[in-house]
Amino acid sequence: MAKIAIQFGGGNIGRGFVAEFLHEAGYEVVFIDVVDSVIDALQSNSSYQVTEVSEKGEETKTVTGYRAINSKKEDAAVIDEIAKADLVTCAVGPNILKFIAPVIAKGIDKRTVSKPLAVIACENAIGATDTLHAFIKNNTDSDRVESLSSRAQFANSAIDRIVPNQPPNAGLNVKIEKFYEWVVEQTPFGEVGHPDIPAIHWVDNLAPYIERKLFTVNTGHATAAYYGYNAGIDMIYEVLANERIRAIVKGVLKQTAALIVAKHGISEEEQMVYVNTIINRISNPQLEDTVVRVGRAPLRKLSRNERFIGPASQLAERGLPCDALLGSVEMALLFQNVRGDDESVELAKILQELSAEDATSKLTGLEPTHPLYPHVVERVKKAQASG
């Protein structure tokens, strides 16, 4: 019998990253989404192509053997699929986890198969599977929570792969960076053992991988996007071709590298090799990525544990420099009223209506007593003055 993987989210990451590797691992992928056009396209096409882009050119792979269900219309069918599946993954965005949790909880509760369901959230957020796990617990009957671990096992992951803006009329086909990293903690699976997915790097301690990725790839990418946006540059590779901004990005990542080295025991040499690799990756003109795509959702990116405030707050607590990161924060604060991005509109509203102190607390979650707080307030005041 074929292994079944339920993939919540039929977007570019779901199709081009997660499903590609699940397909290669021999799973029948069942896509779950609420977007009618996505589900209709998946149901109407028996295959789609994933084109991997690198400095050496392009390589195209074909994904087949999948199904698709619209959870907005067929909740019962989704529950039945989860009840018999081997694996649930998701790539829906951290803010959507609470919306998919109820149907997952019902599917898990209906399981009668002996092997627990493996659950892995593939989101750009620290502890995303823990977050999903908590939502699922909240949607499980109290007398069934204690036995939940016998029906499902939850493992956090760190994912790293750039999915740029897609060509017009691409349909289901996805253009994606060839480089990837998918790291998942293996300890939650215990004696049962983790799923057999060759693309995954299984580790005992995920924390260093999550923070290294988030505070290098995501911090560097977003820094380039916000500085580029405020400089009137459209494409990420053009931003990195600007020597001044490239030096700024490297300076920011030198500061996050100091945190990674101090906190996780990774050598300075190893981390700087990683930094240079990341800068070269996001400089690739073949990815054709825009500053607006990378910069979207500034409220999330400015939040407490994210790519700017997360490392800056920890550096401040250690008495280490974080001024370059504060420059990224200031540039992010200027990403306002961008067409198609609701968070940028809300950001403008917050900065306009609240005091610098209240805006800092609302946007970053920093306590007024935190050593980083007054420095962020200064940057908020500057952003408010420029508006």
C-alpha positions in Angstrom: 0.0 0.0 0.0 1.3 3.4 -0.9 2.3 5.8 1.8 -0.1 8.8 2.1 1.0 12.3 3.0 -1.5 15.1 3.6 -0.1 18.5 2.5 -2.0 21.5 3.8 -1.3 24.4 1.3 -1.2 23.9 -2.4 0.8 27.1 -3.1 4.3 27.4 -4.5 6.1 26.2 -1.4 3.6 23.3 -0.8 3.9 22.2 -4.5 7.5 23.2 -5.2 9.3 22.3 -2.0 7.3 19.9 0.2 5.4 17.9 -2.3 8.4 17.5 -4.6 10.3 15.7 -1.9 7.4 13.7 -0.6 6.7 12.5 -4.2 10.4 11.5 -4.5 10.1 9.6 -1.2 7.2 7.5 -2.6 4.3 9.2 -1.0 0.9 9.8 -2.6 0.4 13.5 -1.8 -3.1 14.7 -0.9 -3.2 18.5 -1.2 -5.6 20.3 1.1 -6.5 24.0 0.4 -9.4 26.4 0.5 -8.6 28.3 -2.7 -10.9 27.1 -5.3 -8.7 27.9 -8.3 -5.7 26.0 -6.8 -7.8 22.9 -6.0 -9.5 23.0 -9.3 -6.2 23.1 -11.1 -4.7 20.3 -9.1 -7.8 18.2 -9.7 -7.8 18.9 -13.4 -4.1 18.2 -14.1 -2.4 14.9 -13.4 1.1 16.4 -13.2 3.0 19.6 -12.8 6.7 20.6 -13.2 9.2 21.9 -10.7 12.1 23.8 -12.3 15.2 24.1 -10.0 17.3 27.1 -10.7 21.0 27.5 -9.9 24.1 29.3 -11.2 24.6 26.2 -13.4 21.2 26.6 -15.1 17.9 24.9 -14.8 16.7 21.3 -14.1 13.0 20.3 -14.4 11.3 17.5 -12.5 7.7 16.3 -12.9 5.4 15.6 -9.9 2.6 13.1 -10.4 0.4 10.8 -8.3 -1.3 13.4 -6.2 -4.9 14.2 -5.3 -6.5 17.4 -4.0 -9.4 18.2 -1.7 -11.1 21.6 -1.0 -11.4 21.7 2.8 -13.8 24.6 2.6 -16.3 22.3 1.0 -15.3 18.7 2.0 -14.2 18.7 5.6 -15.4 15.1 6.1 -13.3 13.9 3.3 -10.2 15.6 4.8 -10.9 14.0 8.2 -11.1 10.6 6.6 -7.8 11.1 4.7 -6.0 12.2 7.9 -7.5 9.2 9.8 -5.6 6.8 7.5 -2.5 8.9 6.4 1.1 8.4 7.4 2.1 12.0 7.5 0.7 15.5 7.7 2.7 18.5 6.5 1.7 22.1 6.0 3.0 25.3 4.3 0.2 27.7 4.9 1.8 30.5 6.8 2.2 30.7 10.6 -1.0 32.8 11.0 -3.1 30.1 9.3 -2.1 27.2 11.6 -5.0 27.9 14.0 -7.5 27.5 11.1 -6.2 24.1 9.9 -5.9 22.7 13.4 -9.6 21.8 14.0 -9.8 19.5 11.0 -6.5 17.9 11.8 -7.6 17.3 15.4 -10.7 15.6 14.1 -8.7 13.4 11.7 -6.3 12.4 14.4 -9.1 11.6 16.8 -10.7 9.3 14.2 -7.5 7.3 13.7 -7.6 3.5 14.3 -4.3 2.6 12.7 -1.6 1.4 15.0 1.2 3.7 13.9 1.0 7.3 15.0 0.6 10.1 12.5 3.7 12.1 11.9 3.0 15.9 11.9 5.6 18.4 10.5 4.8 22.1 10.0 7.0 23.5 7.2 6.7 27.2 8.1 9.2 30.1 8.3 8.7 30.4 12.1 10.4 29.1 15.2 8.5 26.1 16.8 5.8 26.1 14.2 4.9 22.5 14.8 4.7 23.2 18.6 2.3 26.0 17.7 0.2 23.7 15.6 0.3 21.0 18.3 -1.1 23.5 20.8 -4.0 24.4 18.5 -4.7 20.8 17.9 -4.8 20.1 21.7 -7.2 23.0 22.1 -9.5 21.3 19.5 -9.3 17.9 21.1 -11.8 16.7 23.7 -10.3 17.0 27.1 -10.7 13.3 27.8 -8.7 12.5 24.7 -5.8 14.9 25.1 -3.8 12.6 27.3 -3.8 9.8 24.7 -3.1 12.2 21.8 0.6 11.1 21.7 -0.5 7.6 20.8 -2.2 8.8 17.7 0.2 11.6 16.5 3.8 12.6 16.9 4.8 16.3 16.4 8.2 17.4 15.1 9.5 20.9 14.5 11.4 21.7 11.3 13.5 24.3 9.7 13.1 24.9 6.0 15.3 26.9 3.6 14.5 27.3 0.0 13.8 30.5 -2.0 10.7 30.5 -4.1 10.8 33.7 -6.2 7.9 35.4 -8.1 6.6 33.0 -10.7 6.5 33.6 -14.4 3.1 34.7 -15.7 0.7 31.9 -16.7 2.9 29.3 -15.0 -0.2 27.5 -13.7 0.8 24.8 -11.3 4.4 24.8 -12.5 6.9 26.2 -9.9 10.3 27.8 -10.5 12.4 27.4 -7.3 16.0 27.6 -6.1 17.9 24.4 -6.4 19.6 24.8 -3.0 17.5 23.6 -0.1 17.7 22.6 3.5 15.0 20.7 5.4 16.0 19.9 8.9 13.6 18.0 11.3 14.0 16.9 14.9 13.9 13.1 15.2 13.5 12.7 19.0 9.7 13.0 19.0 9.4 9.8 17.0 11.1 7.7 19.6 11.2 4.0 19.0 8.7 4.2 16.2 11.2 5.9 14.1 10.9 8.9 11.8 9.3 8.9 8.3 11.6 7.8 5.5 12.1 11.0 3.5 15.6 11.2 2.1 15.5 15.0 1.6 15.2 15.6 5.3 18.2 16.0 7.5 17.2 14.5 10.9 18.7 15.9 14.0 18.4 15.6 17.8 18.7 19.3 18.5 16.9 21.6 16.0 17.5 25.0 17.8 20.8 25.8 16.2 19.5 25.1 12.7 16.3 27.1 13.1 18.1 30.2 14.5 21.0 30.0 12.1 18.6 29.8 9.1 16.1 32.4 10.4 18.8 34.9 11.5 20.9 34.5 8.4 18.7 33.6 5.4 15.6 35.4 6.4 17.3 38.4 8.1 19.6 38.9 5.1 16.9 38.5 2.5 14.5 40.9 4.3 17.3 43.4 4.9 18.1 43.5 1.2 14.4 43.8 0.4 13.7 46.8 2.7 16.9 48.7 1.9 16.2 48.0 -1.8 12.6 49.1 -1.6 13.5 52.4 0.1 16.2 52.9 -2.6 13.7 52.4 -5.4 15.2 49.2 -6.6 12.9 46.5 -7.8 14.8 43.2 -7.9 16.7 41.5 -5.1 19.7 40.7 -7.3 19.9 44.3 -8.3 19.9 45.3 -4.6 22.9 43.0 -3.9 24.7 44.4 -6.9 24.7 47.7 -5.1 28.0 47.8 -3.2 26.7 50.0 -0.5 23.6 47.9 0.3 25.6 44.6 -0.1 28.0 45.9 2.6 25.0 46.8 4.8 23.6 43.3 4.4 26.9 41.7 5.2 27.2 44.0 8.3 23.8 42.9 9.6 24.7 39.2 9.1 28.0 39.7 10.8 26.1 40.8 13.9 23.7 37.8 13.7 26.7 35.6 13.2 28.1 36.8 16.5 24.9 35.6 18.2 24.9 32.2 16.5 28.6 31.7 17.4 28.1 32.7 21.0 24.8 30.9 21.6 25.2 27.6 19.6 29.0 27.0 19.6 29.3 27.1 15.8 32.7 28.3 14.9 33.1 31.9 13.6 34.7 30.6 10.4 31.9 28.1 9.7 29.2 30.7 10.3 30.9 33.3 8.0 31.2 30.7 5.2 27.4 30.1 5.7 26.8 33.9 5.6 28.8 34.3 2.3 26.9 31.3 0.8 23.6 33.0 1.7 24.6 36.3 0.2 25.6 34.6 -3.0 22.3 32.7 -3.1 20.1 35.7 -2.8 22.3 37.6 -5.4 21.4 35.0 -8.1 19.8 37.0 -11.0 18.2 33.8 -12.3 15.8 33.8 -9.3 14.2 37.0 -10.5 12.9 37.8 -7.1 11.3 41.2 -6.2 11.8 43.4 -3.1 8.1 43.6 -2.7 7.6 39.9 -2.5 10.4 39.4 0.0 9.3 42.4 2.0 5.6 41.6 2.3 4.1 41.0 5.8 6.2 43.5 7.7 4.2 43.2 10.9 5.2 39.5 11.2 8.8 40.2 10.3 9.0 42.9 13.0 7.5 40.7 15.7 9.3 39.6 18.9 10.9 36.3 17.8 11.3 37.1 14.1 14.3 37.9 11.9 15.2 41.4 13.3 13.9 41.8 16.8 14.7 38.2 17.7 18.5 38.4 17.1 18.7 42.1 18.1 17.1 41.5 21.5 19.4 38.6 22.3 22.4 40.6 21.2 21.3 43.5 23.4 20.8 41.1 26.4 24.4 39.9 25.9 25.8 43.4 25.6 26.8 42.9 22.0 26.3 45.4 19.1 23.0 45.3 17.2 23.0 48.7 15.5 23.1 47.2 12.0 20.0 45.2 12.8 18.3 48.4 14.0 19.0 49.8 10.6 17.0 46.9 9.1 14.2 47.6 11.6 14.0 51.2 10.5 13.9 50.3 6.8 11.2 47.7 7.5 9.1 50.4 9.3 9.1 52.4 6.1 7.6 49.5 4.1 4.1 51.1 4.2 1.0 51.1 2.1 2.4 48.7 -0.4 -0.1 47.6 -3.0 -1.4 44.1 -2.3 0.1 43.9 1.2 -2.4 44.4 4.0 0.2 44.3 6.7 2.0 47.3 5.2 -1.2 49.2 5.3 -1.8 48.3 8.9 1.8 49.2 9.7 1.2 52.7 8.4 -1.9 53.0 10.4 -0.1 52.0 13.6 2.7 54.4 13.1 0.3 57.2 12.4 -2.1 56.6 15.3 0.1 55.5 18.2 2.9 57.1 20.1 6.4 55.8 19.4 6.4 53.9 22.7 3.0 52.3 22.1 3.9 51.5 18.5 7.1 49.8 19.6 5.3 47.7 22.1 2.6 46.7 19.7 4.9 45.9 16.8 7.8 44.2 18.5 6.4 42.8 21.8 9.4 44.3 23.6 9.0 45.2 27.3 9.9 48.8 28.2 12.5 47.4 30.5 14.3 45.5 27.8 17.7 46.9 26.8 16.7 47.0 23.1 13.4 48.8 23.7 14.7 52.5 23.8 16.8 51.9 20.7 13.8 50.6 18.7 11.7 53.6 20.0 14.3 55.9 18.4 13.9 54.1 15.1 10.1 54.2 15.3 10.3 58.0 15.9 12.4 58.4 12.8 10.0 56.4 10.7 7.1 58.4 12.1 8.9 61.7 11.3 9.6 60.6 7.7 6.0 59.7 7.1 
